[in-house]
Every structure is written in structure tokens, then in C-alpha cells.
Amino acid sequence: MAKPVVVGWKERMDFPDWGIRRVKVKIDTGARTSALDVSHYELRNVAGQGLIAQLRLALHRRRPHRVKTIEAPVLKMIVVCNSSGMREQRPLIETTVRLGPVTKRVRLTVTNRAGMRFPVILGRKALEGDFLVDVSSKYLLRS
């Protein structure tokens, strides 16, 4: 078994499947699931493929004009508690992420996080087995 990678409470992460690099991510051990910010999304049923989410991503806060539209299969709809403690239903998708030397498949819920500081929250399920979190540090994986 490989030694876990130590990460800080905030890092930068890549989405290789989508060609997106260096997105600010908050490492949140208090959250079970991970969350991805979208400015807008649409769900549609596609024959033979099931439910597909079309996502408009603007993941770089300083460059809001850089919008990328991607499509991802929806694994299922799940109910999660948002940051205000309210229960809401969200699509659950899966994609590959790269955090430092680790590349892995991660499940993310889709939501609008426009009012939040971080466009991505990486929760416990995405961290388990591969990472240890040093809550007193940030950006330990600088390239």
C-alpha cells in the first residue's frame, strides 16, 4: 500500500478529462461528498445513455469569462445538506481528478457555489485511502 500524500486545507487540482488545470479546492474533512461549482446546468435523458448533465463551468474566480461547457453522465440524484444546513437534491457525476501525484476517479455533486470562496469542495469519500490532511497548512502540493 502506498504512503498517503499529505495535503493542506486548500490546494489546486486538475480535471484531466475536461482539460481544466489548477482549480482552487478546499479539502473538507467535514463533508462526506465532494461538490463542484457550476454557473448553470441542464439535465436531459438521452436514449441509450440515461440522464446526462450539461454543465457550464467557470472554475477560475479571477477569470469568470473562461466558461467551459462539458457533458457528464449522471450516476444518480442524491439528497445532501448544503452549507446552510438545508437539504437539497443534486446530480452526482464522476470524473478523474489529479491532486499532486495522485490521479483518481472521484464522485462530485453538482451545485451553484457562486457565493462561496472555493469552486470545489473535496470531501472525505474522495480523500480516503490516498491523502492525509494537515489542517495547519495550505498549498503543500505546489508545482
C-alpha positions as CSV (number, residue, x, y, z in Angstrom):
1,M,0.0,0.0,0.0
2,A,1.4,3.4,-1.0
3,K,2.1,6.0,1.7
4,P,-0.7,8.7,1.8
5,V,0.1,12.1,0.3
6,V,-0.1,15.0,2.8
7,V,-2.2,17.9,1.6
8,G,-3.1,21.2,3.1
9,W,-6.6,22.5,3.8
10,K,-6.6,24.2,0.4
11,E,-4.8,23.0,-2.7
12,R,-5.0,23.2,-6.5
13,M,-6.5,20.3,-8.5
14,D,-6.7,19.3,-12.2
15,F,-9.6,17.8,-14.1
16,P,-7.7,15.9,-16.9
17,D,-10.9,14.5,-18.6
18,W,-12.0,18.1,-19.2
19,G,-8.7,19.8,-19.9
20,I,-9.0,22.0,-16.8
21,R,-6.0,22.8,-14.6
22,R,-5.1,24.4,-11.3
23,V,-8.6,24.8,-9.8
24,K,-8.7,26.0,-6.2
25,V,-10.1,23.3,-4.0
26,K,-11.0,23.3,-0.3
27,I,-10.1,20.0,1.4
28,D,-13.1,19.5,3.7
29,T,-13.0,16.5,6.1
30,G,-16.3,17.7,7.5
31,A,-18.1,17.0,4.2
32,R,-18.8,13.4,3.2
33,T,-19.3,14.2,-0.5
34,S,-17.4,16.5,-2.9
35,A,-19.1,19.4,-4.7
36,L,-18.4,21.1,-8.0
37,D,-19.5,24.6,-8.8
38,V,-21.4,25.2,-12.0
39,S,-22.8,28.5,-13.2
40,H,-25.7,26.6,-14.8
41,Y,-26.6,23.0,-15.6
42,E,-29.3,21.2,-17.6
43,L,-30.3,17.6,-17.3
44,R,-31.7,15.6,-20.2
45,N,-32.5,11.9,-20.9
46,V,-30.5,10.6,-23.9
47,A,-31.7,7.3,-25.4
48,G,-29.3,4.5,-24.6
49,Q,-27.2,6.7,-22.3
50,G,-29.6,7.7,-19.5
51,L,-29.5,11.0,-17.7
52,I,-26.8,13.4,-18.9
53,A,-25.8,16.7,-17.3
54,Q,-24.7,19.6,-19.4
55,L,-22.5,21.7,-17.1
56,R,-21.3,25.3,-17.6
57,L,-18.1,25.6,-15.6
58,A,-16.4,28.9,-14.6
59,L,-14.0,27.5,-12.1
60,H,-11.4,30.3,-12.0
61,R,-12.8,33.2,-10.0
62,R,-10.4,35.8,-11.4
63,R,-11.4,34.8,-15.0
64,P,-15.2,34.4,-14.9
65,H,-15.3,34.8,-18.7
66,R,-13.5,31.5,-19.1
67,V,-16.5,29.2,-19.3
68,K,-16.3,25.6,-20.4
69,T,-19.3,23.5,-21.2
70,I,-19.0,19.8,-20.6
71,E,-21.3,16.8,-20.5
72,A,-21.2,14.1,-17.9
73,P,-23.4,11.1,-17.2
74,V,-25.5,11.4,-14.0
75,L,-24.9,8.4,-11.8
76,K,-28.0,9.3,-9.7
77,M,-29.7,12.1,-8.0
78,I,-28.9,12.4,-4.3
79,V,-30.0,14.5,-1.3
80,V,-27.3,16.4,0.5
81,C,-27.2,19.1,3.2
82,N,-25.8,22.3,1.8
83,S,-23.5,24.7,3.6
84,S,-26.6,26.3,5.2
85,G,-27.8,23.0,6.6
86,M,-30.7,22.8,4.1
87,R,-31.4,19.5,2.3
88,E,-31.3,19.7,-1.5
89,Q,-31.3,17.3,-4.4
90,R,-28.2,17.3,-6.6
91,P,-27.0,15.3,-9.6
92,L,-24.0,13.1,-8.8
93,I,-21.3,12.7,-11.5
94,E,-17.9,11.1,-11.7
95,T,-14.7,12.3,-13.3
96,T,-10.9,11.9,-13.0
97,V,-9.1,14.4,-10.8
98,R,-5.4,14.9,-10.2
99,L,-4.2,16.2,-6.8
100,G,-0.4,16.3,-6.6
101,P,0.9,12.9,-7.7
102,V,-2.5,11.1,-7.2
103,T,-4.9,10.7,-10.1
104,K,-8.2,9.0,-9.3
105,R,-11.9,8.8,-10.1
106,V,-14.0,11.0,-7.8
107,R,-17.7,11.5,-7.4
108,L,-18.9,15.1,-7.2
109,T,-22.3,16.6,-6.6
110,V,-23.3,19.5,-9.0
111,T,-24.4,22.8,-7.5
112,N,-24.0,26.6,-7.8
113,R,-21.3,27.7,-5.4
114,A,-21.0,31.3,-6.8
115,G,-21.2,32.8,-3.3
116,M,-18.5,30.6,-1.9
117,R,-14.8,31.1,-1.8
118,F,-13.9,27.7,-3.4
119,P,-15.4,26.3,-6.6
120,V,-14.7,22.7,-5.5
121,I,-15.0,21.0,-2.1
122,L,-13.2,17.7,-1.8
123,G,-14.9,15.6,0.9
124,R,-13.9,12.5,2.9
125,K,-15.0,9.9,0.4
126,A,-12.6,11.4,-2.3
127,L,-9.8,11.7,0.2
128,E,-10.0,8.2,1.9
129,G,-7.1,5.9,1.3
130,D,-4.9,8.4,-0.6
131,F,-4.5,11.5,1.5
132,L,-3.7,12.9,5.0
133,V,-4.8,16.5,5.7
134,D,-2.5,18.9,7.5
135,V,-5.1,21.5,8.6
136,S,-2.5,24.0,9.6
137,S,-1.0,24.2,6.1
138,K,-2.1,25.1,2.6
139,Y,-0.8,24.5,-0.9
140,L,1.6,21.8,0.1
141,L,1.5,20.4,-3.4
142,R,2.8,23.4,-5.2
143,S,4.2,22.6,-8.6
